[in-house]
Amino acid sequence: MELTPSKKLPNFSQYLATELAEAKKRTRTAWKFGIAGLGFIGAAGAAFFSQRLGWPLWVALPTFMVSTSFILNQVDLWLKKPRSTDERYYLELDAIATKYALSMNRRRLHRELDYTAAQLLEASAYYWVRIVNHLNTPAWNSDATPAHLRAIRLQTMQAATEAMREQMALCARCLAMPGHNKGTDLREVLEDTLGIDVEKILDSLRASPIMKKGIQSEHLPEIFDSSRNLAEKLKRLSGEIDQMAIENMKTFQGDGSGAVASIDAVLRGLHEVRAAETELSDGESLRERL
């Protein structure tokens, strides 16, 4: 699923895009053929039916394509069935991520998600982004990185991602997705075709601060303590990674003396080569004059 990032929840948009990409990798499907591939299969199958059964091509082709589509659909349903507890967990996680994505693609997530839950989700995603960005730097992720730091990197990445998944699942209880109405449809047309930020205009016209904060979910008290705890843990983890990143970069970069020595050696070598070429050239010129 393609994702339209939310300007009001930019960090959560980045996390959700990553989660959807991982979900796509995990998905097993029987529909792996492109249009050209399906066309070739259809033509080959129709030709087989026509030759074996004596059917005309205009009958064989749709018959074969319908039967093939039915079989592929059944195989696809069978492939997507969870076969373990982990697969069931990821199936539920993908469903939650898709729910957020559908709301975000309609540019309604900041309105359909409880304001406080949205702030906790965005704050958690902010620290997740900081952690991931640090862990993807050369100091943490290169051939020169010590083995114990690579192990810490993997453990930290897994812990941060699991925390974000738990946060996403908790806050999903505070996500309400009402059906479309004409006002919503008109709003989407204005935003998509004319580039008008209808929500921003409406926000400026609303006098009540409560209205500006979107909905207030009755489920917030159920998840608030757990959600805030996750956000605080991610903040603390981000702070530790920030500090270690500074120390690791100093070790990784050094004081520059090694690089300076290497450049000096190259310069000396180039100078010696040029001196030798000059001496050889002068010798040849002397022989020509004699």
N, C-alpha and C positions, 0 to 999 in steps of 0.2 A: 504494500500500500504506500502510495506517495503521500508525504506529509507536508502540509503548509504550516511553516513555523509560526508560533504565536509571538507577537511583539510584546505582549504583556507578561509572558512566561518564557523568556528566551532560553534560559538554562534548562528548564524542563523539556522544552522543545528539542534541544540537543540530545538530552538523555533519551527521550522517547524515540527519536530517529535511530539512535544506536540500538535500542531494544527491538524495534521493528525489523531492523536489518538482521539482527541475530535470530529473530523469530522466523524470518524468511529462510535462513540457512537451515533451521531445524525442521522445517516443514517437508514432509514426504508427500509427493504427489505423482499421480500417473500422467498428468497433463504436462509433459515435458517436450512435446513436439511443437515446433513452430508452424506457421501457416504453410510454408513450403513443404515441410515434412508431412503434415496432415493431408495436403493435396496429393503428394506422391503416394501415400498409403491408400488414400481413397481411389486414385486412379488404378493402382495395382490390384486392389481388392475387387473393384468393379470389373476389371478385365478378367480376373480369375473367375468371378461369378458368371460373367457373360460366356466365357469359354466352357466352363464345366456344366452349367445348368442351361445354357442356351438362351439366357435372358438378354433382352436388348440393353444397351448401356444406360439408357435413360431410366430404366427400372433398377438395374444392378447398382448404379452409383448411389442413389439415395438410400436404398435398402442397406447397403454395406456401411454407409456413413452413420445411419441411425443406430444400427446394431453395434458398431464400433464405439460410438459415443456412450451408449448405455453400458457397455462392458467397462470402458475406461472410467466412467463415473462410479461404478460399483467398486472397481479396484481402488480408486482414489479414496472412497469412504473407508475401505478396509485399511489402507495404508495410514490414514490419519487417526485411527483408533489408538488410544494410549495402551502401551504394553507393560508399563511399569509405573511405580509411584512417581518417579522423576518425570516421566513423560506426561502424566496426569497433571503434575505441578506446572510444567511448562505450557500445557494446553490452557490451563486456567489463567496463567500469566499472560499468554498471548491474547486471550479474550479481553482481559482488562486493558492491555495496551491498545488494542483495537478500539475499545470504547472511548478511551481518551483521544485517540487519533481522529475518530469520526467527529467528535465534538470540536477538536482543534481545527480540522479542515473546514468546518462550517463557521470558524471564527467566533465560536460561542463558548469555548472552554472557560474563559474568565467570568462568564455569566452563569454557566450551568454548574460550576464548582463552588462550594462554599468558600467565602473570601479568606477566612482563617486557614482552612485546609489548603487553599491554593498558595498562600504565603509560606506555609510550612513545606509544601511540595517544592516550590521554587527555591526556597532557601537550601533545602537538602540537595537539590540538583546543582545549585551553585557550588557547593562544597564538593560534590561528586565531580563536576567539571574540573575544578582546581586540582583535585587528586589525580584524575586521569591525565591531565595536561602535564603535571610534574612527572608522573610515572612513565610518560612516553618520551621524556628527554634523554639524550645520550648518556647522561650520568646514571640513569636507572636501566636503560635498555640498549646496551651495546655489547660488543664482544669484550670490551675492556672492563665491564662491570663485574665486580666480584660475585661469586656464586651465592654467598649469603644475602647480598643485596637483591639479586634476581629472585631469590626465594621470598624475601620480604615483599618485593614488588608484586609477585603473583598473589600472595596472601592478602595484601592490601587491596588489590584490584578486585578480588573476589568478595572481600568483606564489604567494600564500598558499594559494589553492584548489588549484593544481596540486601543491603540496607535500603537502597533505592527501590528495589523491587517490593520490599515489605512496605515502604512508605507509599508507593503507588497503589498497592492493594488496600491499605488502610484508608487512604483519602478517596478511593473509588466509592466508598460508602456514602460520601458527601457529594457525589456527582449525580445530578438530576438532568436527564435529557428529555425535555418535553417534545411533543410532536410539532411538526412545522405548522405555521399558520401563514396567512397572506402577508402579515406585517414582516415576518421573518424572511419570507421569500423575496419581498420587495427590497428589504435591507441587503440581502445577499447580492441582488442584481446591481444595486447602487455601488456596493463595495467592489464587486468583481469587474463591472464594465466601466464605471466612471472613476474608480479609485477613491471614492468618498468614504471616509471613516465615519460611518453613521454612529457608532458607539461613542466616539469622541465628541461628536456634536450633541448627542443626547446627554452625555455626562455634563457638558457645560450648561445645559438647560435644566438639569435636575438640581434642585436646591437642597435636598436632603442628603447629608453625608452618608446615611445608612444605605440609601438607594445606590450611591456610587460604589459601595462595597459589594454589590451583587447579592446573591442569595445567602441565607443563613440556614444551614442544614440542621435538622433535629438530631442527626447522627453525630454531630461534632463532639459532644461530650463523651461519646463512646470511644473515640479514637484520639482525642486531644493529647492525653498524657503520653501514650505510646508514640504518637507521631512527633511530639516535641522532643521526646527522649532520643528518637532516631536522628532528628535534625541536629541536636546537640552533640551526639556521638560523631556524626559526620564532620561537624565543625571542629571537634577536638582532633579527629584523625587528620583532617586537612591541615591543622596547625602543626602537628607533628611532622607530616610529610613536607610542609613548607620549610621547616627548620632543617630536616635531613637533606632536603634538596640543596639548600645553600651550602651545607658542609660537603655534600657529595660533589657539587660542581667545583668547589675549591680543590678537592682531591683530583677530580677528573681533569680540570684545566691546568693545575699546577701553577707555577710562578712564571711560566713562559720560557724558562732557561733552556729546556730541552729543545723547543722549537727554534729558539735563537741559535743554539749551537748547530742544529741541522742546517739552517739557512747559511750560517757562516761557512760550514764545510762545503756546501754547494757552491757558494760564491768563490771560495778558494779554488775549487776544482775548475770552475769556468775561467777564472783568471789564468790558471796554469795552461789550460787548453788554448786560450787566446794568445798567450805569450809564445807557446810552442808554434802555433800557426804563423805568428808574425816572424819568428826566427826562421822558419822554413821558407816563408815567402821572401825574406831578405836574402837568404842564401841563394835561392833560384835567380833572383834579380842580379846578384853579383856575378853568377856564372854566365848569364847572358851577356853582361857587359864585357867580360873577358873573352 
